[in-house]
Amino acid sequence: MADSDYAPTKFSDPDVTAKGETRASVGWTGLKTLWLNTGTLCNIECANCYIESSPRNDRLVYLSRADVRPFLEEIDQPIEIGITGGEPFMCPEILGIMEDVLSAGHSLLLLTNAMRPMMRPRIQQGLERLATYYGDRMVLRVSLDSHDPAIHDAERGEGAFEEACKGLKWLGERSVRVALAGRQALTEDEAAARAAYGALASALDLSIDPANTKHLVLFPEMVARDDPPEITTACWGILNKSPDDIMCANQRMVIRRKGAGRATVTACTLLVDDPAFEVGTTLAEATAKPVKLNHPWCASFCVLGGGSCSA
């Protein structure tokens, strides 16, 4: 998905908005979720992908177990580890990374489209084994752009909905814990969206409560040419929101850029191309300073949209 279009003076100064007001920032409250981005390569190319993953986009390369282990060693208590992409099951070392996370005592949330990469025999066998040993701490969250097959396929390609449903059924039949990630259409209210996704889950015999926000996450629809307001320090009181509730208060993401000598950490799971949000090479360094909300998506996805990638 292309970046939003906005006036050149907006989102240009990290400290001050175009109106001269103090830009809001988010301080660190402690690690709730560490995300591992296994790379931007994906088996499909969605029209509205937040980070433009595709079969050709390798600007973020596959993570290895060696990339991940130093970050796991920095964590001194069990937390949630999220794995995203791209499509994580394309990463050659994904099963080993999952086992390293789970064997260290963390819970694991892996985001997948549940399509062909997941359905390869090697991956299926690995998932069944991991579910046997760590099933109570492992959740696969499957992304569906809509509960309507036609809308989903318009986004992801013909037959994508049917293929994802086959993957979901395979997971459910093997008692792998599953959640869904959907989008709420701009013309659809939340109750209607949850009811429709719930009906789909029932048809697939999945143990999902659509009213439970951990079972079904609905992301705000992102409009490419949207022009959201800049978030100022006064906005917290106006909106009755706390910076502690924003994703970058307690989440970070590990990435490895193509050609880079090592993995690094970003403050946001969405903003992998903005150097201002690449905040360190260790978790200690990456959490030392507040994150300045100097991007349109800080407003549209997080503050105004209420979005969060974690459970």
C-alpha positions in Angstrom: 0.0 0.0 0.0 1.4 3.4 -1.0 2.0 6.0 1.7 -0.7 8.6 2.3 -0.6 11.8 0.4 -0.5 14.9 2.7 0.6 18.5 2.6 4.4 18.7 2.5 4.6 20.7 5.7 2.6 18.0 7.6 4.6 15.2 9.3 7.9 16.8 8.4 9.2 18.0 11.7 9.6 15.4 14.4 8.8 17.8 17.2 6.3 20.3 15.9 3.2 20.0 13.7 2.5 22.1 10.6 0.3 24.3 12.9 3.2 24.9 15.2 1.9 22.7 18.0 3.9 20.2 20.0 3.9 16.8 18.4 2.8 13.9 20.5 5.2 11.1 21.4 4.9 7.8 23.1 7.1 6.7 25.9 8.2 3.1 26.7 6.1 1.2 29.3 7.7 -2.3 29.0 7.8 -5.1 26.4 4.5 -6.7 25.8 5.1 -8.1 22.3 8.3 -8.5 20.2 7.6 -8.9 16.5 9.8 -10.8 14.2 9.4 -9.8 10.5 10.6 -12.8 8.6 10.9 -10.8 5.3 8.7 -9.0 2.8 8.5 -11.9 0.3 5.0 -13.4 0.1 3.3 -15.9 -2.1 0.6 -13.3 -3.1 0.5 -9.6 -3.7 -2.5 -7.9 -1.9 -3.7 -4.6 -3.3 -3.9 -3.1 0.2 -0.9 -4.6 1.9 0.5 -2.4 4.6 4.1 -3.0 3.7 3.7 -4.0 0.0 4.7 -7.7 0.4 4.8 -9.6 -2.8 6.6 -12.5 -4.6 9.2 -10.0 -5.8 9.7 -7.6 -2.8 12.8 -8.7 -0.9 13.7 -5.4 0.7 13.4 -7.1 4.0 15.1 -10.5 3.8 14.4 -13.7 5.6 15.4 -13.8 9.3 17.5 -16.6 10.5 17.7 -18.3 13.9 21.0 -16.6 14.4 19.4 -13.2 13.8 16.6 -13.9 16.4 18.5 -15.4 19.3 20.3 -12.3 20.5 16.9 -10.5 20.9 15.4 -13.5 22.7 18.4 -13.5 25.1 17.6 -9.9 26.0 14.2 -10.8 27.3 14.1 -11.8 31.0 10.5 -13.1 31.3 7.9 -14.8 29.2 6.1 -12.4 26.8 4.2 -12.6 23.5 6.4 -13.1 20.4 4.7 -12.2 17.2 5.9 -13.5 13.8 4.8 -11.7 10.6 6.0 -11.0 7.1 5.5 -11.3 4.1 4.4 -14.8 4.5 6.3 -16.4 7.5 6.0 -19.9 6.2 8.2 -19.0 3.2 11.1 -18.3 5.6 13.5 -21.3 5.4 14.2 -21.3 9.1 10.6 -20.6 10.3 10.1 -23.8 12.2 13.4 -23.5 14.0 12.6 -19.9 14.9 9.2 -20.9 16.2 10.7 -23.7 18.3 13.4 -21.3 19.7 10.6 -18.9 20.8 8.4 -21.6 22.3 11.2 -23.5 24.1 12.2 -20.3 25.8 8.8 -20.1 27.4 7.2 -17.4 25.4 3.8 -17.4 23.8 3.7 -17.3 20.0 1.4 -15.5 17.7 2.1 -16.2 14.0 0.4 -14.3 11.2 -0.2 -16.2 8.0 -2.5 -16.3 5.0 -2.8 -20.1 5.5 -2.2 -20.8 1.8 0.2 -22.9 -0.1 3.4 -22.1 1.8 1.8 -23.4 5.1 0.4 -26.5 3.4 3.7 -27.9 2.3 4.3 -31.3 3.9 7.5 -30.2 5.8 5.6 -27.2 7.3 2.5 -29.3 8.1 4.6 -31.9 9.9 6.5 -29.2 11.8 3.3 -27.5 12.9 1.8 -30.8 14.1 4.9 -31.5 16.2 5.0 -28.0 17.6 1.3 -28.1 18.4 1.8 -31.4 20.3 4.5 -29.9 22.6 3.6 -26.2 22.8 0.0 -26.0 21.6 -1.3 -24.1 24.6 1.1 -21.2 23.8 0.9 -21.2 20.0 -1.7 -19.3 18.0 -1.8 -18.9 14.2 -3.8 -15.8 13.2 -5.0 -16.1 9.6 -5.7 -13.0 7.6 -8.9 -12.6 5.6 -9.5 -9.3 3.9 -13.2 -10.0 4.0 -15.7 -12.6 5.0 -17.1 -12.1 1.5 -15.2 -14.4 -1.0 -15.6 -11.9 -3.9 -14.1 -9.0 -1.9 -11.3 -11.1 -0.5 -10.4 -12.4 -3.9 -10.5 -9.0 -5.4 -7.8 -8.0 -2.9 -5.7 -11.2 -3.1 -6.4 -13.0 -6.3 -8.9 -15.5 -7.7 -9.3 -18.6 -5.5 -7.5 -17.0 -2.5 -10.5 -17.2 -0.3 -11.1 -20.9 -1.0 -7.4 -21.7 -0.5 -7.3 -19.9 2.9 -10.4 -21.7 4.1 -8.8 -25.0 3.2 -5.8 -24.0 5.4 -8.1 -22.9 8.2 -9.9 -26.2 8.1 -6.6 -28.1 8.2 -5.5 -26.2 11.3 -8.8 -26.7 13.0 -8.9 -30.4 12.3 -5.5 -30.7 14.0 -6.5 -28.7 17.0 -4.0 -25.9 16.3 -5.3 -22.8 18.0 -6.5 -20.3 15.4 -7.5 -16.6 15.3 -8.7 -14.5 12.5 -7.6 -11.0 11.3 -10.1 -9.2 9.2 -10.8 -5.7 7.9 -13.9 -3.8 8.7 -15.2 -2.2 5.5 -15.7 1.6 5.7 -19.4 1.0 5.1 -19.8 -1.8 7.6 -20.3 -1.5 11.3 -18.3 -3.6 13.8 -21.2 -5.7 14.9 -22.2 -6.7 11.4 -18.5 -7.5 10.5 -18.1 -9.7 13.6 -21.3 -11.5 13.0 -20.3 -12.3 9.4 -16.8 -13.5 10.4 -18.4 -15.6 13.1 -20.7 -17.3 10.7 -17.7 -18.1 8.5 -15.8 -19.5 11.5 -18.8 -21.7 12.4 -19.1 -23.0 8.8 -15.4 -24.0 9.0 -15.9 -25.7 12.5 -13.4 -23.3 14.1 -13.5 -22.6 17.8 -13.7 -18.8 17.5 -15.8 -16.4 19.4 -16.3 -13.4 17.1 -17.0 -11.1 20.0 -13.6 -11.9 21.5 -11.0 -9.4 20.2 -8.2 -11.9 20.6 -10.1 -14.4 18.5 -11.1 -11.9 15.8 -9.1 -8.8 15.2 -10.7 -6.2 13.0 -8.2 -3.7 11.5 -9.3 -0.2 10.5 -9.5 0.3 6.7 -6.5 2.3 5.5 -7.2 4.9 2.8 -4.1 5.5 0.6 -4.9 9.1 -0.1 -6.2 9.9 3.3 -5.0 13.1 5.0 -5.3 12.5 8.7 -4.6 15.2 11.3 -1.3 15.4 13.1 -1.4 14.2 16.7 -0.4 16.8 19.3 0.1 16.5 23.0 -3.3 18.1 23.5 -5.0 15.3 21.5 -4.7 12.8 24.4 -7.1 14.8 26.5 -9.4 15.7 23.6 -9.7 12.1 22.5 -9.6 10.7 26.0 -6.8 8.4 25.1 -3.5 7.5 26.8 -0.2 7.2 25.0 0.4 4.1 27.1 -2.3 2.4 24.9 -0.6 3.0 21.6 1.3 0.1 20.0 4.8 1.6 20.2 4.5 2.0 24.0 5.1 -1.8 24.5 5.9 -3.4 21.1 8.9 -3.5 18.8 9.8 -5.4 15.6 13.0 -7.1 14.4 13.8 -6.8 10.7 16.8 -7.4 8.5 17.2 -5.2 5.4 18.6 -6.5 2.2 22.3 -6.1 2.2 22.4 -5.2 5.9 25.1 -6.8 8.1 22.7 -7.5 11.0 19.1 -7.4 12.1 17.7 -4.1 13.5 14.7 -3.0 15.5 11.8 -0.7 14.4 9.4 1.1 16.6 6.4 0.1 14.5 5.3 -3.0 12.6 4.0 -1.0 9.7 6.6 1.7 9.2 9.6 -0.3 7.9 10.6 2.2 5.2 10.9 5.3 7.3 14.4 5.6 8.8 13.0 7.7 11.7 11.3 4.6 13.0 14.4 2.3 12.9 15.5 2.7 16.5 18.4 0.4 17.3 20.3 -2.8 17.0 19.3 -4.1 20.4 16.1 -4.0 22.4 17.8 -1.8 25.1 18.8 0.7 22.5 15.4 0.5 20.7 13.4 1.3 23.8 15.5 4.1 25.3 13.7 7.1 23.7 10.1 8.1 23.1 8.6 7.5 19.7 7.5 10.7 18.0 4.2 10.3 16.1 5.5 11.8 12.9 3.7 9.7 10.2 0.1 9.7 8.9 -0.4 6.1 9.9 0.4 7.0 13.5 -2.8 9.0 13.4 -5.0 6.9 11.0 -4.1 3.4 12.2 -3.1 3.7 15.9 -4.4 6.9 17.6 -7.7 7.4 15.6 -8.1 3.9 14.2 -7.3 2.2 17.5 -5.3 -0.5 15.7 -2.8 -2.8 17.3 -1.1 -5.8 15.7 -0.8 -7.8 19.0 -3.4 -10.0 20.6 
